[in-house]
Amino acid sequence: MKRNFRKLPGACWLGANFWSRNGGPLMWREPYDPAILRAELRTLREHGLNTTRSFFYWPDFMPEPDRIDEDCVARYQDFLDAHQELGMGTIPTFIVGHMSGENWDPIWREGRDLYGDVWLVGRQAWFAEQLTRRFHAHPAVAGWLITNEMPIYGGTAERRVISAWAQLMVQAVRAGGGTQPVSIGDGAWGAEVTGEHNGFSTRDLAVFTDFVGPHVYRMEDDVVRQHYAAAFVCELTGGFDRPVVLEEFGVTSEYVAGDHAAHYYRQVLYNSLLAGATGWLAWNNTDFDLTDQDPYRHHPFELHFGLTTVEGTPKPQLAEMADFARTLREIDVERCERVNGDAVLVVPEVMEGDVPFTYPEERTHIFTTLRQAYVAARAADLPIGLTRERDGIAGGARLYLVPSTKQLTAPGWHRLEALAEQGAVVYVSYSPGTPGIQRGPWYSHMNAMFGVEHRLRYGLIDPVEDDVVELTFLSGLGSIDEGTTLAFNAAGNEHSRAYLPVRPVEAEVVAVDQHGTPALLRRRAGAGWLILGTFPIEHMAALTPRVNPEPTYRLYDALAGLAGVSRPVTVDDPRVSVDLLEHDNGTRYAFLVSQSEERLTVKPAGLDEAITLPPYGVRVISV
């Protein structure tokens, strides 16, 4: 199955969101300092960065509803010229009313609705068109963004209203002569990605935009989940046939020590590349000394998100950006593709929020469970991709993972059974879900599909009462030998900490828990297999702090062996993951990414040499 790796024309964007330390969002006012600005850009360029994202601070650029401030325009022209001098590009952002913990309105907005007030929408479109007309021919303009995190500034609204507003704004850019790639700048925080509705549908917006731009600042309770957070979001946003640009990510030095900041940047950059991202814009280029200026006055941690200090000294995370830039050049990434995946995670249609009479907790449960399953798949070196049930579960994979799932649609269940009959291995683990409403398996034909007889009682769950669930294998499964025991930490709320009681009918019991309860069963289906897990092991792991790597990766590794998933390079250590990119000349590059805080030496299967990785290190090997 082909995994998304769409690229924008030209070189991949690698750079930073840009405010000069001389003023931050107020940099376009006097005293504007071209020398400081050029020094800041030069530092980025010397470290291999080629792009910035820049901002038309709306109150300054449009002080009246029918007037653009020409002094700001002139300074922005100089800003573009400075990029051209250094061989860099920038992505102008139009409606900048939110920034770093504060919203700013032009004084003439007077509380009007940004999406639904026809006059105000017209003013926004006029602003975008006029600035596009002024700058579209400048060679430093690499693309366009309509807003900065508009869900925070304009709030939520009805999906069709926001989509109409966004389409009008994109049309304004085109009317102004802008031919460069354009996107919205909303952060990709819609239900298709987060499970939470805000009216900004990634699916709808992708129809008339040229790339998707997630903003990822997740805080986790597990270092491995933290390191894969941005990558998993890139996988989710990559399902709409558009290039993925990691438009914002970063750390403030107030929260993170310098060496840990470097580790985080390294992990985000490489893992998101392997997840399909082909552009990266860190937040942000520099620290600030603006302690009396809002928003930094009341959000002081925002002063220190920079790649450089306020004196212009590079911080460790800029060194990581430079190393990543060298890797992209060395592998000639514009001519590379992701190696097609034989294993996929199924994203239930319910997550997108269009299924009536479902609940927010059900959607966010799907997100957290899929993310943990993604982490386990990476620990098992699976070339994992995603397939969205709403678009029809794609064929062509050998292994389908449906982790801790309460509900798919009836056609989705029948599609999975058909894929198994055609030769795939389909793994489903049970979960009753986290809400107490209609708690239980929303399966169309569970007994017949898996060859079991369920023993559920109406309105009740079968609780997991042990703190640890031990699964002992009665027969071998792929790389797992008969007699092996895997131990999983139990977790969940009063609804979800439950297992599925079943009796085998046509299915073989592969593993049981410490009480002899069937825990993993398989039924032959045509040329393939249907595997049922009766414990929500991925859901339980998702709720457990500091759990990774955890034993689900062993199960996924075994399932991959049963399914015949192609994995040219693997490492027998779950702390090191491997994935491949392939150059169009046939060269394959294996990326080894360590999740250990210690120095590791591993001997990958498929390679001739042992590889030593520093703490949270990355090695790229030509194979």
Residue pairs with C-beta under 8 A, 6 or more apart in sequence:
1 340
1 341
1 342
1 344
1 385
1 387
1 394
1 395
1 396
1 397
2 340
2 385
3 238
3 276
3 338
3 339
3 340
3 341
3 383
3 385
4 235
4 238
4 239
4 241
4 244
4 276
4 338
4 385
5 276
5 278
5 336
5 337
5 338
6 238
6 241
6 242
6 243
6 244
6 276
6 278
7 243
7 278
7 334
8 143
8 181
8 210
8 211
8 243
8 245
8 278
8 279
9 181
10 142
10 334
11 50
11 334
12 278
12 279
12 280
12 328
12 333
12 334
13 50
13 51
13 89
13 91
13 142
13 143
13 245
13 279
13 280
13 281
14 48
14 49
14 50
14 51
14 279
14 280
14 321
14 324
14 325
14 328
15 44
15 49
15 50
15 51
15 52
15 53
15 88
15 280
15 281
15 282
16 44
16 49
16 52
16 53
16 281
16 282
16 283
16 284
16 285
16 307
17 52
17 53
17 55
17 248
17 281
17 282
17 283
17 284
17 285
18 40
18 41
18 52
18 53
18 54
18 55
18 90
18 284
18 285
19 25
19 27
19 55
19 284
19 285
19 286
19 288
20 27
20 33
20 36
20 37
20 40
20 286
21 36
21 40
21 286
21 287
21 288
21 289
21 306
21 310
21 312
22 31
22 32
22 33
22 36
22 37
23 29
23 32
23 290
24 288
24 290
24 293
24 296
25 55
25 57
25 96
25 99
25 100
25 104
26 57
26 60
26 293
27 37
28 57
28 60
28 61
28 71
28 72
28 75
28 76
29 60
32 75
32 78
34 78
34 82
37 78
37 79
37 82
38 82
38 85
38 86
39 312
40 285
40 286
40 308
40 312
41 52
41 82
41 83
41 86
41 88
42 86
43 308
43 312
43 314
43 318
44 52
44 88
44 285
44 307
44 318
45 86
45 87
45 88
47 307
47 314
47 318
47 319
47 321
47 322
47 325
48 321
48 322
48 324
48 325
48 326
48 329
49 88
49 321
49 325
50 87
50 88
50 89
51 88
51 89
51 90
51 91
51 142
51 279
51 281
52 83
52 88
52 89
52 90
52 91
52 281
52 285
53 90
53 91
53 93
53 145
53 247
53 281
54 76
54 79
54 90
54 91
54 92
54 93
55 92
55 93
55 96
55 99
55 148
56 72
56 76
56 92
56 93
56 94
56 96
56 127
56 131
57 96
57 99
57 104
58 94
58 95
58 96
58 97
58 104
58 105
58 106
58 127
59 97
59 104
59 105
59 106
59 107
60 69
60 72
61 68
61 69
61 72
61 73
61 127
61 131
62 68
62 69
62 106
62 123
62 127
63 69
63 106
63 107
64 108
65 106
65 108
65 123
66 123
66 126
68 127
68 130
68 131
73 131
73 134
76 92
76 135
77 134
77 135
77 138
79 90
80 90
80 135
80 138
80 140
80 141
81 140
83 89
83 90
83 140
84 138
84 139
84 140
88 140
89 140
89 141
89 142
89 143
90 140
90 141
90 142
91 141
91 142
91 143
91 144
91 145
91 281
92 131
92 135
92 141
92 144
92 145
93 144
93 145
93 146
93 147
93 148
93 185
94 124
94 127
94 128
94 131
94 144
94 145
94 146
94 147
94 169
95 114
95 124
95 127
95 128
95 146
95 147
95 148
95 150
95 153
95 169
96 147
96 148
97 103
97 104
97 105
97 147
97 148
97 153
97 154
98 104
98 148
98 149
98 150
98 152
98 153
99 148
99 295
100 295
100 296
100 299
100 302
101 295
101 298
101 299
101 302
102 294
102 295
102 298
102 299
103 152
103 153
109 120
112 119
112 120
113 120
113 154
113 157
114 120
114 121
114 124
114 150
114 153
114 154
114 165
115 121
115 154
115 157
115 161
115 162
115 165
116 157
116 161
116 165
121 165
121 168
124 169
124 172
125 168
125 169
125 171
125 172
126 172
128 146
128 169
128 172
128 173
128 176
129 172
129 173
129 175
129 176
130 176
131 176
132 144
132 172
132 173
132 175
132 176
132 177
132 178
133 176
133 177
135 141
136 176
136 177
136 178
136 179
136 180
137 177
141 178
141 180
142 180
142 181
143 180
143 181
143 182
143 183
143 210
143 211
144 173
144 178
144 180
144 181
144 182
144 183
145 182
145 183
145 184
145 185
145 213
145 247
146 166
146 169
146 170
146 173
146 182
146 183
146 184
146 185
147 153
147 154
147 169
147 184
147 185
147 186
148 185
149 185
149 186
149 187
149 215
150 184
150 185
150 186
150 200
151 186
151 187
151 189
151 198
151 199
151 200
156 197
156 198
156 199
157 199
158 199
159 197
159 199
159 200
159 201
159 204
161 199
162 199
162 200
162 201
163 201
163 204
163 205
166 184
166 186
166 200
166 205
166 208
166 209
167 208
169 184
170 182
170 184
170 208
170 209
173 182
174 182
181 210
181 211
181 243
182 209
182 210
183 205
183 209
183 210
183 211
183 212
183 213
183 245
183 247
184 200
184 205
184 209
184 213
185 213
185 247
186 200
186 205
186 213
187 200
187 213
187 214
187 215
187 247
187 248
188 200
188 202
188 212
188 213
188 214
188 215
188 233
188 237
189 196
189 198
189 200
189 215
190 197
190 198
190 199
190 200
190 201
190 202
190 203
190 205
191 197
191 198
191 201
191 351
191 352
191 353
191 363
192 201
192 202
192 203
192 236
192 239
192 240
192 351
192 352
193 202
193 214
193 233
193 236
193 237
194 364
194 367
195 351
195 353
195 360
195 363
195 364
195 365
195 366
195 367
196 360
196 363
196 364
197 353
197 360
202 212
202 237
202 240
203 240
203 352
205 212
206 212
206 240
206 241
206 242
209 242
210 242
210 243
211 242
211 243
211 244
211 245
211 279
212 237
212 238
212 240
212 242
212 243
212 244
212 245
213 244
213 245
213 246
213 247
213 248
214 230
214 233
214 234
214 237
214 244
214 246
214 247
214 248
215 247
215 248
215 249
216 229
216 230
216 233
216 246
216 248
216 249
216 268
217 248
217 249
217 250
218 226
218 229
218 230
219 226
220 226
220 229
221 545
221 546
222 544
222 545
222 546
222 547
222 548
223 546
223 548
223 595
223 597
224 375
224 379
224 548
224 549
224 595
225 371
225 372
225 375
225 548
226 264
227 264
227 267
227 268
227 271
227 595
227 616
228 267
228 271
228 371
228 374
228 375
228 378
229 371
230 246
230 249
230 268
230 271
230 272
230 275
231 268
231 271
231 272
231 274
231 275
231 277
231 374
232 275
232 370
232 371
232 374
232 375
234 244
234 246
234 272
234 275
234 276
234 277
235 275
235 276
235 374
235 384
235 385
235 386
236 347
236 386
237 244
238 244
238 275
238 276
238 277
238 386
239 347
239 386
239 387
239 388
239 391
243 278
243 279
244 276
244 277
244 278
244 279
245 277
245 278
245 279
245 280
245 281
246 268
246 272
246 277
246 279
246 280
246 281
247 279
247 281
248 281
248 282
248 283
249 268
249 280
249 282
249 283
250 265
250 282
250 283
250 284
250 305
250 317
251 261
251 264
251 265
251 305
251 317
252 301
252 302
252 303
252 304
252 305
253 261
253 287
253 304
253 305
253 315
254 300
254 301
254 303
254 304
255 301
256 264
258 315
258 316
259 316
261 315
261 316
261 317
262 316
262 317
262 319
262 320
263 615
263 616
264 317
265 282
265 316
265 317
265 320
265 321
266 320
266 323
266 324
266 616
266 617
266 618
267 593
267 616
269 280
269 320
269 321
269 324
270 324
270 327
270 591
270 593
270 618
271 378
271 593
272 280
273 333
273 581
273 591
274 338
274 579
274 581
274 591
274 593
276 338
278 333
280 324
282 307
282 317
282 321
283 305
284 305
284 306
284 307
285 306
285 307
285 308
286 306
286 307
286 308
286 309
286 310
286 312
287 303
287 304
287 305
287 306
287 308
287 309
287 310
288 296
288 302
288 303
288 304
288 306
288 310
289 303
289 310
290 296
290 303
291 297
291 300
291 303
295 302
296 302
296 303
306 315
307 314
307 315
307 317
307 318
307 321
308 314
308 315
308 318
309 315
327 620
330 620
331 581
331 583
331 589
331 620
332 583
333 581
335 583
335 584
335 585
336 581
336 582
336 583
336 584
336 589
337 581
337 582
337 584
338 383
338 579
338 580
338 581
338 582
339 383
339 579
339 580
339 581
339 582
339 588
340 383
341 382
341 383
341 384
341 385
341 397
342 383
342 397
342 398
342 399
342 560
342 563
342 564
342 565
342 566
343 377
343 382
343 383
343 384
343 385
343 397
343 398
343 399
343 400
343 401
343 556
343 560
343 563
343 565
344 384
344 385
344 386
344 387
344 394
344 397
344 399
344 400
344 401
345 370
345 373
345 374
345 377
345 384
345 385
345 386
345 387
345 401
345 402
345 403
346 386
346 387
346 389
346 393
346 400
346 401
346 402
346 405
346 408
346 412
346 416
347 366
347 370
347 386
347 387
347 388
347 389
348 366
348 389
348 405
348 407
348 408
348 412
349 355
349 388
349 389
349 390
349 408
349 409
349 412
350 358
350 362
350 363
350 366
350 407
350 408
351 363
351 366
351 367
352 363
352 388
352 390
353 363
354 390
355 409
358 407
359 435
359 437
361 433
361 434
361 435
362 406
362 407
362 433
362 434
362 435
365 406
365 431
365 433
365 434
365 496
365 539
366 405
368 539
368 542
368 543
369 403
369 404
369 405
369 431
369 536
369 538
369 539
369 542
370 403
371 542
372 403
372 538
372 539
372 541
372 542
372 552
373 401
373 403
373 404
373 538
373 552
374 384
375 548
376 538
376 541
376 548
376 549
376 550
376 552
376 553
376 555
376 556
377 384
377 401
377 553
377 556
378 384
378 577
378 579
379 548
379 549
379 553
379 556
379 574
379 575
379 577
379 595
380 553
380 554
380 556
380 557
380 560
380 574
381 557
381 567
381 569
381 570
381 571
381 577
381 578
381 579
382 399
382 556
382 560
382 565
382 567
383 565
383 566
383 567
383 579
383 580
385 397
387 393
387 394
387 397
387 400
389 408
389 409
389 412
392 415
393 400
393 412
393 415
393 416
393 419
395 419
395 422
397 419
397 424
398 423
398 424
398 425
398 563
398 564
398 565
399 424
399 425
399 427
399 559
399 560
399 563
399 565
400 416
400 419
400 424
400 425
400 426
400 427
401 427
401 556
401 559
402 408
402 416
402 426
402 427
402 428
402 429
403 427
403 429
403 537
403 538
403 539
404 429
404 430
404 431
404 536
404 537
404 538
404 539
404 540
404 542
405 428
405 429
405 430
405 431
406 431
406 432
406 433
406 440
406 441
406 442
407 433
407 441
407 442
408 416
408 442
408 443
410 444
413 443
413 444
413 445
413 449
414 444
414 445
416 426
416 428
416 530
417 426
417 449
417 525
417 530
419 426
419 528
420 426
420 525
420 526
420 528
420 529
420 530
421 525
421 526
421 527
421 528
422 526
422 527
422 528
423 526
423 527
423 528
424 528
424 563
425 528
425 529
425 531
425 559
425 562
425 563
426 525
426 528
426 529
426 530
426 531
427 531
427 533
427 559
428 450
428 530
428 531
428 532
428 533
429 532
429 533
429 534
429 535
429 536
429 537
429 538
430 441
430 499
430 500
430 532
430 533
430 534
430 535
430 536
431 496
431 498
431 536
431 539
432 439
432 440
432 441
432 461
432 495
432 496
432 498
432 536
433 439
433 440
433 495
433 496
434 492
434 493
434 495
434 496
435 495
436 494
436 495
439 461
439 495
440 456
441 454
441 456
441 500
443 449
446 452
446 454
447 453
447 454
447 505
449 530
450 502
450 507
450 521
450 523
450 530
450 532
451 504
451 505
451 506
451 507
451 521
451 523
451 530
452 502
452 503
452 504
452 505
452 506
452 507
452 518
452 521
452 532
453 502
453 503
453 505
454 500
454 501
454 502
455 501
455 502
455 503
456 462
456 500
456 501
461 495
461 498
462 498
462 499
462 500
462 501
463 497
463 498
464 490
464 492
464 497
464 498
464 499
464 535
464 540
466 490
466 513
466 514
467 489
467 490
468 487
468 488
468 489
468 490
469 487
469 488
469 489
469 490
469 513
469 514
469 519
469 535
469 537
469 540
470 485
470 486
470 487
470 488
470 513
470 514
471 485
471 486
471 487
471 488
471 511
471 512
471 513
471 519
471 520
471 535
472 483
472 484
472 485
472 511
472 512
472 513
472 514
473 480
473 481
473 482
473 483
473 484
473 485
473 486
473 510
473 511
473 520
474 482
474 509
474 510
474 511
474 512
475 482
475 508
475 510
476 482
477 510
477 511
477 520
477 522
477 558
477 559
477 562
478 557
478 558
478 559
478 560
478 561
478 562
479 554
479 557
479 558
479 561
480 486
480 554
480 555
480 557
480 558
486 551
486 554
486 555
487 551
488 535
488 537
488 540
488 541
488 550
488 551
488 552
489 540
489 541
489 544
489 547
489 550
490 497
490 540
491 497
491 539
491 540
491 541
491 543
491 544
492 498
492 536
492 539
492 540
492 543
496 536
496 539
497 540
498 536
499 513
499 517
499 519
499 534
499 535
499 536
500 532
500 534
500 535
501 517
501 534
502 518
502 521
502 532
502 534
503 518
504 518
504 521
506 523
507 521
507 522
507 523
507 532
508 521
508 522
508 523
509 518
509 520
509 521
510 520
510 521
510 522
510 531
511 518
511 519
511 520
512 518
512 519
513 519
513 535
517 534
518 534
519 533
519 534
519 535
520 531
520 532
520 533
520 534
520 555
521 531
521 532
521 534
522 529
522 530
522 531
522 532
523 529
523 530
523 532
529 562
529 563
531 559
533 555
537 551
537 552
537 555
538 552
541 547
541 548
541 550
541 552
544 550
548 595
549 574
549 575
549 595
553 574
560 567
567 578
567 606
568 580
568 588
568 590
568 606
568 623
569 578
569 580
569 590
569 604
569 605
569 606
569 607
569 621
569 623
570 578
570 604
570 605
570 606
571 577
571 578
571 592
571 602
571 604
571 605
572 602
572 605
573 600
573 602
575 594
575 595
575 596
575 600
576 592
576 593
576 594
576 595
576 596
576 600
576 602
576 613
577 592
577 593
577 595
578 590
578 591
578 592
578 593
578 604
579 590
579 591
580 588
580 589
580 590
580 591
580 623
581 588
581 589
581 591
582 588
582 589
583 589
587 622
588 622
588 623
589 620
589 621
589 622
589 623
590 604
590 606
590 607
590 620
590 621
590 622
590 623
591 618
591 619
591 620
592 602
592 604
592 611
592 613
592 618
592 619
592 620
592 621
593 617
593 618
594 600
594 613
594 614
594 615
594 616
594 617
594 618
595 616
596 613
596 615
596 616
597 615
597 616
598 615
599 612
599 613
599 614
599 615
600 612
600 613
601 610
601 611
601 612
601 613
602 610
602 611
602 613
603 609
603 610
603 611
604 611
606 623
607 621
607 623
611 619
611 621
613 619
